[in-house]
Amino acid sequence: MTATPVTAFVAQSVNQVIHGLVASASPLGIPTLVEGGSFAYRSVRRTDDPNRFELGVYGHGPEARKVAERLVEEIRTWDREHRGDRAHIDVFPAGTPDEQP
């Protein structure tokens, strides 16, 4: 048991997906919040628009609702503050000094 929440990914094997044992919207895993003996994970559902999806959250355990609501707030924060953000990666040859970008 942990006293502080932990963000993790629930992952599945390709074999499980192929055999229909689990469905997955992401090959990397599903964002999951774990707190004490409870956890909540994000779900994705298609909409009539092929370019849009609906996000949801499922909670399990004695504090399922509390943990699920916390994950919902994290998703809302991402939507308000980070949607559209893109990573920026600079690549330099091996041996480039740290002080020379």
All heavy atoms as an XYZ file, in Angstrom:
782
protein
N       0.834     -1.180      0.000
C       0.000      0.000      0.000
C       0.880      1.245      0.000
O       1.915      1.276      0.628
C      -0.886      0.011      1.232
C      -1.870     -1.118      1.274
S      -3.290     -0.686      0.298
C      -4.562     -1.045      1.432
N       0.413      2.253     -0.683
C       1.138      3.510     -0.728
C       0.232      4.637     -0.234
O      -0.972      4.599     -0.426
C       1.647      3.797     -2.156
O       2.333      5.044     -2.145
C       0.529      3.852     -3.159
N       0.824      5.627      0.428
C       0.031      6.740      0.960
C      -0.111      7.868     -0.046
O      -0.969      8.711      0.077
C       0.678      7.263      2.237
N       0.767      7.905     -1.025
C       0.700      8.961     -2.037
C       0.304      8.357     -3.366
O       0.635      7.210     -3.657
C       2.061      9.676     -2.177
O       3.054      8.716     -2.522
C       2.446     10.363     -0.881
N      -0.404      9.126     -4.203
C      -0.841      8.582     -5.490
C       0.346      8.340     -6.423
O       1.344      9.038     -6.371
C      -1.764      9.659     -6.051
C      -1.463     10.880     -5.293
C      -0.870     10.479     -3.984
N       0.205      7.346     -7.245
C       1.231      6.984     -8.209
C       0.580      6.934     -9.581
O      -0.500      6.375     -9.735
C       1.834      5.600     -7.879
C       2.808      5.166     -8.944
C       2.480      5.608     -6.498
N       1.241      7.537    -10.564
C       0.753      7.438    -11.933
C       1.529      6.329    -12.618
O       2.752      6.267    -12.528
C       0.953      8.769    -12.686
O       0.287      9.793    -11.947
C       0.389      8.692    -14.078
N       0.824      5.459    -13.272
C       1.438      4.306    -13.932
C       0.737      4.065    -15.256
O      -0.194      4.781    -15.618
C       1.304      3.079    -13.033
N       1.182      3.067    -15.977
C       0.511      2.638    -17.198
C       0.146      1.175    -17.042
O       0.972      0.368    -16.661
C       1.417      2.796    -18.430
C       1.504      4.196    -18.910
C       2.480      5.053    -18.428
C       0.616      4.683    -19.856
C       2.564      6.361    -18.864
C       0.681      5.987    -20.294
C       1.668      6.824    -19.805
N      -1.118      0.856    -17.297
C      -1.546     -0.536    -17.337
C      -1.274     -1.002    -18.760
O      -1.806     -0.450    -19.716
C      -3.042     -0.682    -16.987
C      -3.499     -2.112    -17.218
C      -3.292     -0.248    -15.556
N      -0.412     -1.984    -18.884
C      -0.017     -2.461    -20.208
C      -0.558     -3.863    -20.443
O      -0.906     -4.584    -19.513
C       1.505     -2.455    -20.326
N      -0.606     -4.232    -21.690
C      -1.081     -5.546    -22.089
C      -0.136     -6.092    -23.149
O       0.566     -5.348    -23.790
C      -2.509     -5.472    -22.639
C      -2.631     -4.702    -23.946
C      -2.402     -3.199    -23.795
O      -2.818     -2.614    -22.824
N      -1.727     -2.578    -24.735
N      -0.150     -7.392    -23.306
C       0.698     -7.981    -24.336
C      -0.041     -7.951    -25.676
O      -1.269     -7.929    -25.723
C       1.058     -9.423    -23.976
O      -0.066    -10.268    -24.152
N       0.724     -7.943    -26.743
C       0.140     -7.990    -28.086
C      -0.709     -9.245    -28.229
O      -1.780     -9.213    -28.826
C       1.252     -7.942    -29.150
C       0.683     -8.169    -30.539
C       2.002     -6.626    -29.073
N      -0.271    -10.335    -27.661
C      -1.000    -11.605    -27.731
C      -2.392    -11.467    -27.103
O      -3.372    -11.985    -27.631
C      -0.193    -12.701    -27.029
C      -0.674    -14.078    -27.400
O      -1.120    -14.310    -28.520
N      -0.589    -15.002    -26.451
N      -2.493    -10.752    -25.974
C      -3.797    -10.557    -25.324
C      -4.737     -9.749    -26.217
O      -5.923    -10.037    -26.296
C      -3.619     -9.839    -23.986
C      -2.950    -10.691    -22.937
C      -2.579     -9.879    -21.715
O      -2.158     -8.734    -21.816
N      -2.748    -10.481    -20.545
N      -4.203     -8.733    -26.888
C      -5.016     -7.903    -27.776
C      -5.465     -8.717    -28.984
O      -6.642     -8.708    -29.357
C      -4.246     -6.638    -28.223
C      -5.056     -5.838    -29.237
C      -3.900     -5.769    -27.016
N      -4.540     -9.457    -29.596
C      -4.840    -10.262    -30.786
C      -5.957    -11.274    -30.492
O      -6.847    -11.477    -31.303
C      -3.580    -10.998    -31.302
C      -2.613     -9.980    -31.912
C      -3.937    -12.079    -32.307
C      -1.246    -10.552    -32.255
N      -5.926    -11.881    -29.320
C      -6.916    -12.898    -28.969
C      -8.187    -12.313    -28.358
O      -9.059    -13.048    -27.895
C      -6.295    -13.931    -28.031
C      -5.326    -14.815    -28.740
N      -3.975    -14.534    -28.805
C      -5.507    -15.934    -29.464
C      -3.370    -15.460    -29.515
N      -4.279    -16.324    -29.943
N      -8.309    -10.997    -28.342
C      -9.522    -10.354    -27.870
C      -9.720    -10.388    -26.366
O     -10.819    -10.148    -25.875
N      -8.658    -10.693    -25.612
C      -8.791    -10.735    -24.158
C      -8.871     -9.335    -23.551
O      -9.500     -9.135    -22.518
C      -7.608    -11.496    -23.542
C      -7.491    -12.960    -23.974
C      -6.219    -13.573    -23.418
C      -8.712    -13.732    -23.490
N      -8.204     -8.389    -24.189
C      -8.254     -6.993    -23.754
C      -8.317     -6.105    -24.982
O      -7.877     -6.490    -26.061
C      -7.028     -6.594    -22.895
C      -6.997     -7.349    -21.592
C      -5.738     -6.765    -23.661
N      -8.880     -4.925    -24.806
C      -8.881     -3.914    -25.869
C      -7.940     -2.812    -25.415
O      -7.830     -2.533    -24.232
C     -10.280     -3.364    -26.087
N      -7.260     -2.192    -26.348
C      -6.349     -1.129    -25.964
C      -6.370     -0.019    -26.982
O      -6.303     -0.262    -28.178
C      -4.926     -1.663    -25.824
O      -4.052     -0.595    -25.515
N      -6.448      1.205    -26.492
C      -6.387      2.371    -27.368
C      -4.952      2.806    -27.580
O      -4.685      3.669    -28.395
C      -7.185      3.516    -26.758
N      -4.016      2.222    -26.862
C      -2.623      2.635    -26.947
C      -1.697      1.441    -26.786
O      -1.833      0.676    -25.835
C      -2.302      3.656    -25.855
O      -0.915      3.902    -25.802
N      -0.709      1.309    -27.673
C       0.256      0.223    -27.514
C       1.207      0.470    -26.343
O       1.895     -0.432    -25.891
C       1.011      0.225    -28.844
C       0.855      1.613    -29.369
C      -0.486      2.088    -28.874
N       1.243      1.691    -25.809
C       2.125      2.018    -24.685
C       1.506      1.687    -23.335
O       2.183      1.636    -22.324
C       2.480      3.510    -24.718
C       3.187      3.987    -25.972
C       3.386      5.501    -25.909
C       4.505      3.273    -26.147
N       0.206      1.507    -23.302
C      -0.490      1.255    -22.052
C      -1.508      2.345    -21.777
O      -1.581      3.346    -22.486
N      -2.279      2.161    -20.742
C      -3.358      3.074    -20.394
C      -2.957      3.854    -19.148
O      -2.595      3.266    -18.128
C      -4.655      2.276    -20.106
C      -5.009      1.362    -21.281
C      -5.797      3.215    -19.764
C      -5.159      2.063    -22.606
N      -3.046      5.199    -19.188
C      -2.727      5.985    -17.996
C      -3.605      5.558    -16.816
O      -4.821      5.448    -16.950
C      -3.038      7.423    -18.413
C      -2.944      7.412    -19.902
C      -3.408      6.051    -20.322
N      -2.960      5.321    -15.678
C      -3.633      4.791    -14.500
C      -3.148      5.525    -13.262
O      -1.961      5.781    -13.123
C      -3.335      3.281    -14.355
O      -3.707      2.630    -15.572
C      -4.063      2.664    -13.193
N      -4.043      5.863    -12.364
C      -3.694      6.492    -11.094
C      -3.952      5.479     -9.993
O      -5.050      4.929     -9.894
C      -4.534      7.754    -10.874
C      -4.214      8.573     -9.639
C      -2.795      9.143     -9.724
C      -5.206      9.713     -9.484
N      -2.919      5.219     -9.174
C      -3.023      4.249     -8.085
C      -2.869      5.002     -6.770
O      -1.931      5.776     -6.599
C      -1.909      3.178     -8.196
C      -2.007      2.179     -7.051
C      -1.954      2.483     -9.548
N      -3.812      4.780     -5.858
C      -3.738      5.414     -4.545
C      -4.245      4.423     -3.511
O      -5.412      4.006     -3.551
C      -4.569      6.689     -4.533
C      -4.364      7.505     -3.281
C      -4.976      8.899     -3.371
O      -5.448      9.302     -4.440
O      -4.977      9.561     -2.340
N      -3.368      4.024     -2.608
C      -3.742      3.028     -1.604
C      -4.195      1.743     -2.268
O      -3.535      1.230     -3.155
N      -5.362      1.247     -1.869
C      -5.898      0.022     -2.439
C      -6.847      0.252     -3.594
O      -7.615     -0.639     -3.945
N      -6.794      1.452     -4.190
C      -7.707      1.783     -5.295
C      -6.921      2.248     -6.508
O      -5.781      2.692     -6.391
C      -8.672      2.893     -4.869
O      -9.432      2.495     -3.755
N      -7.552      2.150     -7.664
C      -6.936      2.675     -8.879
C      -8.021      3.129     -9.844
O      -9.170      2.718     -9.758
C      -6.002      1.647     -9.537
C      -6.703      0.464    -10.140
C      -6.971      0.417    -11.499
C      -7.071     -0.623     -9.357
C      -7.608     -0.672    -12.068
C      -7.708     -1.729     -9.906
C      -7.974     -1.754    -11.272
N      -7.613      4.012    -10.755
C      -8.520      4.499    -11.801
C      -7.729      4.553    -13.096
O      -6.533      4.871    -13.098
C      -9.058      5.880    -11.442
N      -8.375      4.242    -14.198
C      -7.692      4.276    -15.487
C      -8.553      4.984    -16.526
O      -9.776      5.030    -16.428
C      -7.319      2.872    -15.966
C      -8.492      1.942    -16.156
C      -9.117      1.830    -17.397
C      -8.965      1.179    -15.107
C     -10.191      0.974    -17.573
C     -10.044      0.318    -15.270
C     -10.646      0.229    -16.501
O     -11.709     -0.606    -16.682
N      -7.870      5.560    -17.508
C      -8.538      6.300    -18.571
C      -9.072      5.338    -19.615
O      -8.445      4.344    -19.949
C      -7.526      7.246    -19.240
C      -8.198      8.176    -20.252
C      -7.234      8.680    -21.284
N      -6.825      7.550    -22.116
C      -5.707      7.522    -22.804
N      -4.874      8.511    -22.772
N      -5.403      6.467    -23.547
N     -10.256      5.643    -20.128
C     -10.827      4.875    -21.232
C     -11.024      5.815    -22.416
O     -11.041      7.035    -22.266
C     -12.157      4.242    -20.825
O     -13.107      5.245    -20.552
N     -11.144      5.232    -23.591
C     -11.321      6.006    -24.823
C     -12.460      5.371    -25.608
O     -12.513      4.147    -25.755
C     -10.034      6.009    -25.671
C     -10.239      6.769    -26.966
C      -8.871      6.597    -24.891
N     -13.352      6.221    -26.112
C     -14.465      5.724    -26.925
C     -14.537      6.554    -28.201
O     -14.425      7.772    -28.172
C     -15.774      5.846    -26.136
C     -16.957      5.287    -26.883
C     -18.166      5.163    -26.020
N     -18.597      6.464    -25.524
C     -19.609      6.637    -24.698
N     -20.277      5.605    -24.239
N     -19.958      7.838    -24.304
N     -14.749      5.880    -29.322
C     -14.901      6.580    -30.605
C     -16.200      7.378    -30.608
O     -17.156      7.032    -29.930
C     -14.919      5.592    -31.759
C     -13.601      4.892    -31.974
C     -13.609      4.119    -33.287
N     -12.357      3.461    -33.507
C     -11.271      4.045    -33.999
N     -11.310      5.300    -34.332
N     -10.165      3.372    -34.173
N     -16.221      8.439    -31.411
C     -17.438      9.230    -31.606
C     -17.838      9.126    -33.071
O     -17.183      8.434    -33.854
C     -17.202     10.710    -31.240
O     -16.264     11.268    -32.160
C     -16.687     10.851    -29.815
N     -18.894      9.815    -33.449
C     -19.309      9.818    -34.857
C     -18.266     10.489    -35.750
O     -18.202     10.210    -36.938
C     -20.653     10.535    -35.015
C     -21.785      9.759    -34.365
O     -21.649      8.530    -34.196
O     -22.802     10.387    -34.021
N     -17.478     11.391    -35.188
C     -16.399     12.066    -35.923
C     -15.153     11.196    -35.837
O     -14.639     10.954    -34.740
C     -16.135     13.437    -35.291
C     -15.048     14.221    -35.992
O     -14.227     13.619    -36.740
O     -14.984     15.444    -35.778
N     -14.626     10.698    -36.955
C     -13.475      9.792    -36.906
C     -12.201     10.443    -36.358
O     -11.248      9.741    -36.030
C     -13.283      9.361    -38.359
C     -13.970     10.403    -39.166
C     -15.073     10.950    -38.317
N     -12.178     11.762    -36.235
C     -11.000     12.459    -35.713
C     -11.133     12.835    -34.241
O     -10.267     13.507    -33.702
C     -10.743     13.729    -36.534
C     -10.401     13.395    -37.966
O      -9.612     12.510    -38.235
N     -11.037     14.085    -38.895
N     -12.230     12.425    -33.601
C     -12.447     12.787    -32.197
C     -12.786     11.545    -31.375
O     -13.388     10.596    -31.872
C     -13.569     13.812    -32.081
C     -13.222     15.126    -32.760
C     -14.238     16.195    -32.487
N     -14.320     16.548    -31.084
C     -13.588     17.507    -30.496
N     -12.712     18.159    -31.195
N     -13.757     17.797    -29.231
N     -12.377     11.594    -30.116
C     -12.646     10.507    -29.184
C     -13.187     11.084    -27.884
O     -12.913     12.229    -27.544
C     -11.357      9.720    -28.881
C     -10.781      9.064    -30.091
C      -9.890      9.746    -30.907
C     -11.135      7.771    -30.417
C      -9.361      9.145    -32.028
C     -10.609      7.163    -31.542
C      -9.720      7.848    -32.345
N     -13.924     10.297    -27.148
C     -14.413     10.686    -25.837
C     -13.578      9.969    -24.785
O     -13.392      8.753    -24.856
C     -15.882     10.279    -25.707
C     -16.485     10.654    -24.385
C     -17.939     10.236    -24.306
O     -18.199      9.038    -24.057
O     -18.796     11.105    -24.519
N     -13.066     10.729    -23.821
C     -12.282     10.139    -22.740
C     -13.184      9.899    -21.543
O     -14.074     10.695    -21.257
C     -11.139     11.068    -22.331
C     -10.129     11.412    -23.420
C      -9.053     12.337    -22.857
C      -9.507     10.160    -23.996
N     -12.941      8.827    -20.829
C     -13.675      8.509    -19.610
C     -12.722      7.923    -18.594
O     -11.541      7.716    -18.880
N     -13.213      7.666    -17.400
C     -12.386      7.098    -16.340
C     -13.192      6.042    -15.599
O     -14.375      6.246    -15.308
C     -11.929      8.206    -15.352
C     -11.252      7.607    -14.132
C     -11.006      9.202    -16.049
N     -12.550      4.922    -15.299
C     -13.138      3.865    -14.478
C     -12.317      3.744    -13.207
O     -11.085      3.739    -13.265
C     -13.108      2.507    -15.201
C     -14.055      2.425    -16.365
C     -13.603      2.622    -17.663
C     -15.403      2.146    -16.169
C     -14.466      2.548    -18.740
C     -16.274      2.060    -17.240
C     -15.795      2.264    -18.520
O     -16.660      2.184    -19.578
N     -12.983      3.640    -12.062
C     -12.297      3.468    -10.794
C     -12.656      2.142    -10.162
O     -13.769      1.642    -10.333
N     -11.708      1.594     -9.408
C     -11.913      0.318     -8.712
C     -11.296      0.402     -7.326
O     -10.276      1.049     -7.140
C     -11.267     -0.839     -9.492
C     -11.808     -1.006    -10.862
N     -12.952     -1.725    -11.121
C     -11.387     -0.524    -12.059
C     -13.198     -1.690    -12.430
N     -12.263     -0.971    -13.008
N     -11.902     -0.259     -6.372
C     -11.360     -0.302     -5.021
C     -12.202      0.506     -4.048
O     -13.182      1.148     -4.428
N     -11.801      0.507     -2.766
C     -12.594      1.169     -1.739
C     -12.700      2.688     -1.923
O     -13.677      3.293     -1.497
C     -11.874      0.826     -0.433
C     -10.554      0.270     -0.816
C     -10.662     -0.208     -2.219
N     -11.725      3.304     -2.547
C     -11.750      4.749     -2.801
C     -11.871      5.029     -4.300
O     -11.346      6.017     -4.809
C     -10.477      5.407     -2.241
C     -10.320      5.262     -0.743
C     -11.340      6.079      0.031
O     -11.718      7.167     -0.438
O     -11.766      5.603      1.106
N     -12.597      4.162     -5.000
C     -12.694      4.242     -6.466
C     -13.163      5.614     -6.944
O     -12.565      6.205     -7.845
C     -13.625      3.154     -6.984
N     -14.217      6.129     -6.353
C     -14.774      7.414     -6.807
C     -13.763      8.546     -6.620
O     -13.560      9.358     -7.499
C     -16.066      7.720     -6.069
C     -16.735      8.989     -6.559
C     -18.038      9.256     -5.801
N     -18.772     10.310     -6.437
C     -19.722     10.134     -7.357
N     -20.050      8.921     -7.723
N     -20.333     11.156     -7.887
N     -13.121      8.603     -5.454
C     -12.147      9.650     -5.153
C     -10.972      9.606     -6.131
O     -10.561     10.634     -6.678
C     -11.648      9.479     -3.717
C     -10.565     10.438     -3.314
C     -10.118     10.133     -1.889
C      -8.732     10.661     -1.662
N      -8.121     10.147     -0.456
N     -10.433      8.423     -6.368
C      -9.288      8.291     -7.270
C      -9.712      8.597     -8.707
O      -8.990      9.271     -9.448
C      -8.639      6.893     -7.145
C      -7.483      6.737     -8.100
C      -8.172      6.662     -5.709
N     -10.894      8.149     -9.103
C     -11.389      8.429    -10.460
C     -11.585      9.932    -10.656
O     -11.209     10.482    -11.697
C     -12.693      7.675    -10.712
N     -12.153     10.605     -9.670
C     -12.353     12.054     -9.790
C     -11.024     12.789     -9.891
O     -10.899     13.770    -10.619
C     -13.176     12.568     -8.606
C     -14.634     12.160     -8.702
C     -15.446     12.492     -7.461
O     -14.865     12.918     -6.434
O     -16.681     12.312     -7.521
N     -10.034     12.305     -9.181
C      -8.703     12.926     -9.271
C      -8.117     12.763    -10.675
O      -7.533     13.691    -11.231
C      -7.785     12.312     -8.227
C      -6.465     13.004     -8.147
C      -5.694     12.530     -6.962
N      -4.437     13.268     -6.940
C      -3.697     13.384     -5.900
N      -4.071     12.839     -4.763
N      -2.569     14.031     -5.955
N      -8.268     11.572    -11.260
C      -7.769     11.350    -12.620
C      -8.549     12.197    -13.623
O      -7.970     12.756    -14.557
C      -7.829      9.869    -12.991
C      -7.248      9.497    -14.351
C      -5.800      9.974    -14.506
C      -7.333      7.993    -14.574
N      -9.859     12.345    -13.431
C     -10.664     13.208    -14.299
C     -10.112     14.630    -14.259
O      -9.972     15.290    -15.295
C     -12.155     13.174    -13.897
C     -12.923     14.322    -14.542
C     -12.773     11.841    -14.272
N      -9.774     15.118    -13.074
C      -9.227     16.483    -12.959
C      -7.885     16.590    -13.678
O      -7.586     17.617    -14.304
C      -9.099     16.909    -11.502
C      -8.719     18.359    -11.346
C      -9.592     19.333    -12.140
O     -10.817     19.136    -12.219
O      -9.042     20.306    -12.704
N      -7.068     15.549    -13.617
C      -5.792     15.556    -14.354
C      -6.040     15.649    -15.862
O      -5.351     16.380    -16.573
C      -4.968     14.304    -14.030
C      -4.439     14.258    -12.620
C      -3.424     15.346    -12.335
O      -2.653     15.725    -13.236
O      -3.411     15.836    -11.184
N      -7.028     14.925    -16.345
C      -7.366     14.970    -17.769
C      -7.871     16.360    -18.144
O      -7.502     16.911    -19.182
C      -8.399     13.876    -18.122
C      -7.760     12.498    -17.976
C      -8.968     14.090    -19.521
C      -8.738     11.341    -18.038
N      -8.702     16.951    -17.295
C      -9.200     18.303    -17.566
C      -8.066     19.329    -17.571
O      -8.054     20.251    -18.385
C     -10.262     18.689    -16.538
C     -11.559     17.947    -16.752
C     -12.595     18.317    -15.711
N     -13.851     17.643    -16.002
C     -14.725     17.294    -15.087
N     -14.514     17.570    -13.807
N     -15.837     16.681    -15.433
N      -7.100     19.174    -16.673
C      -5.930     20.071    -16.649
C      -5.147     19.931    -17.945
O      -4.740     20.924    -18.551
C      -5.032     19.759    -15.436
O      -5.787     19.997    -14.247
C      -3.775     20.620    -15.438
N      -4.935     18.695    -18.379
C      -4.237     18.477    -19.657
C      -4.985     19.169    -20.793
O      -4.382     19.843    -21.628
C      -4.119     16.977    -19.936
C      -3.712     16.701    -21.338
C      -2.440     16.730    -21.850
C      -4.579     16.404    -22.440
N      -2.468     16.469    -23.205
C      -3.774     16.259    -23.587
C      -5.953     16.236    -22.568
C      -4.304     15.954    -24.837
C      -6.472     15.941    -23.802
C      -5.647     15.802    -24.918
N      -6.313     19.031    -20.806
C      -7.125     19.621    -21.865
C      -6.993     21.146    -21.870
O      -6.819     21.760    -22.920
C      -8.582     19.211    -21.684
C      -9.483     19.728    -22.791
O      -9.060     19.709    -23.966
O     -10.602     20.156    -22.483
N      -7.070     21.771    -20.689
C      -6.997     23.234    -20.587
C      -5.600     23.782    -20.849
O      -5.440     24.821    -21.466
C      -7.402     23.685    -19.174
C      -8.851     23.708    -18.885
C      -9.134     24.401    -17.541
N      -8.272     23.964    -16.456
C      -8.551     22.957    -15.613
N      -9.668     22.284    -15.749
N      -7.721     22.632    -14.647
N      -4.578     23.090    -20.341
C      -3.244     23.686    -20.287
C      -2.210     23.067    -21.230
O      -1.173     23.681    -21.466
C      -2.721     23.632    -18.856
C      -3.612     24.396    -17.896
C      -3.169     24.277    -16.447
O      -2.012     23.860    -16.199
O      -3.981     24.603    -15.561
N      -2.470     21.879    -21.744
C      -1.414     21.205    -22.505
C      -1.842     20.638    -23.849
O      -1.002     20.165    -24.611
C      -0.798     20.088    -21.663
C      -0.242     20.580    -20.375
N       0.895     21.335    -20.302
C      -0.702     20.461    -19.105
C       1.140     21.650    -19.046
N       0.185     21.133    -18.304
N      -3.134     20.643    -24.134
C      -3.585     20.101    -25.422
C      -2.853     20.837    -26.539
O      -2.764     22.052    -26.546
C      -5.085     20.269    -25.588
C      -5.601     19.659    -26.893
C      -7.079     19.937    -27.071
N      -7.905     19.134    -26.193
C      -8.395     17.934    -26.532
N      -8.119     17.415    -27.689
N      -9.144     17.278    -25.678
N      -2.333     20.110    -27.477
C      -1.625     20.713    -28.603
C      -0.143     20.903    -28.361
O       0.592     21.241    -29.284
N       0.328     20.693    -27.120
C       1.768     20.796    -26.866
C       2.505     19.757    -27.700
O       2.014     18.646    -27.910
C       2.083     20.544    -25.392
C       1.685     21.692    -24.490
O       1.214     22.727    -25.016
O       1.838     21.549    -23.267
N       3.658     20.118    -28.165
C       4.494     19.196    -28.942
C       5.878     19.150    -28.325
O       6.412     20.167    -27.879
C       4.608     19.661    -30.394
C       3.291     19.716    -31.135
C       2.776     18.302    -31.405
N       1.549     18.328    -32.160
C       0.380     17.968    -31.683
N       0.256     17.564    -30.459
N      -0.693     17.996    -32.433
N       6.459     17.990    -28.318
C       7.817     17.837    -27.799
C       8.813     18.467    -28.766
O       8.594     18.496    -29.975
C       8.147     16.356    -27.619
N       9.903     19.000    -28.227
C      10.988     19.545    -29.042
C      12.242     18.773    -28.663
O      12.630     18.739    -27.494
C      11.177     21.039    -28.768
C      12.327     21.610    -29.511
N      12.207     22.071    -30.803
C      13.619     21.771    -29.157
C      13.383     22.501    -31.213
N      14.259     22.333    -30.230
N      12.858     18.140    -29.639
C      14.055     17.333    -29.389
C      15.178     17.849    -30.261
O      15.026     17.978    -31.480
C      13.783     15.840    -29.704
C      12.633     15.336    -28.828
C      15.052     15.019    -29.520
C      12.149     13.947    -29.174
N      16.319     18.175    -29.633
C      17.530     18.555    -30.356
C      18.474     17.370    -30.352
O      18.644     16.707    -29.324
C      18.225     19.747    -29.675
C      17.422     21.034    -29.785
O      16.870     21.289    -30.880
O      17.344     21.767    -28.789
N      19.102     17.094    -31.490
C      20.030     15.976    -31.602
C      21.392     16.530    -32.003
O      21.505     17.335    -32.940
C      19.535     14.956    -32.667
C      20.508     13.820    -32.805
C      18.142     14.452    -32.297
N      22.438     16.111    -31.291
C      23.811     16.552    -31.543
C      24.697     15.330    -31.702
O      24.442     14.295    -31.105
C      24.317     17.403    -30.387
C      23.491     18.640    -30.138
C      22.499     18.642    -29.175
C      23.673     19.776    -30.910
C      21.726     19.765    -28.950
C      22.902     20.906    -30.695
C      21.933     20.905    -29.717
N      25.762     15.458    -32.486
C      26.693     14.328    -32.642
C      27.323     13.939    -31.308
O      27.500     14.785    -30.423
C      27.756     14.875    -33.600
C      27.157     16.074    -34.226
C      26.151     16.617    -33.267
N      27.649     12.658    -31.167
C      28.323     12.186    -29.955
C      29.592     13.003    -29.762
O      30.277     13.355    -30.716
C      28.669     10.695    -30.085
N      29.882     13.320    -28.523
C      31.092     14.084    -28.214
C      30.892     15.591    -28.199
O      31.818     16.338    -27.899
N      29.699     16.070    -28.573
C      29.443     17.514    -28.536
C      29.491     17.964    -27.073
O      28.825     17.374    -26.228
C      28.049     17.843    -29.115
O      27.996     17.387    -30.463
C      27.766     19.337    -29.072
N      30.289     19.001    -26.747
C      30.349     19.463    -25.368
C      28.983     19.952    -24.887
O      28.210     20.513    -25.648
C      31.342     20.630    -25.428
C      32.093     20.450    -26.704
C      31.174     19.714    -27.642
N      28.709     19.731    -23.589
C      27.423     20.141    -23.011
C      27.172     21.625    -23.150
O      26.051     22.052    -23.318
C      27.360     19.773    -21.531
C      27.250     18.268    -21.327
O      26.882     17.563    -22.286
O      27.530     17.811    -20.215
N      28.220     22.433    -23.065
C      28.040     23.882    -23.125
C      27.867     24.409    -24.544
O      27.640     25.569    -24.771
C      29.185     24.621    -22.411
C      30.569     24.294    -22.886
C      31.141     23.009    -22.273
O      30.578     22.462    -21.316
O      32.154     22.542    -22.809
N      27.957     23.528    -25.547
C      27.793     23.935    -26.952
C      26.529     23.300    -27.509
O      26.533     22.177    -27.984
C      28.998     23.516    -27.785
C      28.880     23.919    -29.243
C      30.003     23.317    -30.066
O      30.928     22.725    -29.550
N      29.891     23.445    -31.363
N      25.416     24.037    -27.472
C      24.163     23.436    -27.986
C      24.132     23.349    -29.495
O      24.783     23.984    -30.212
C      23.086     24.386    -27.494
C      23.762     25.606    -27.015
C      25.230     25.312    -26.887
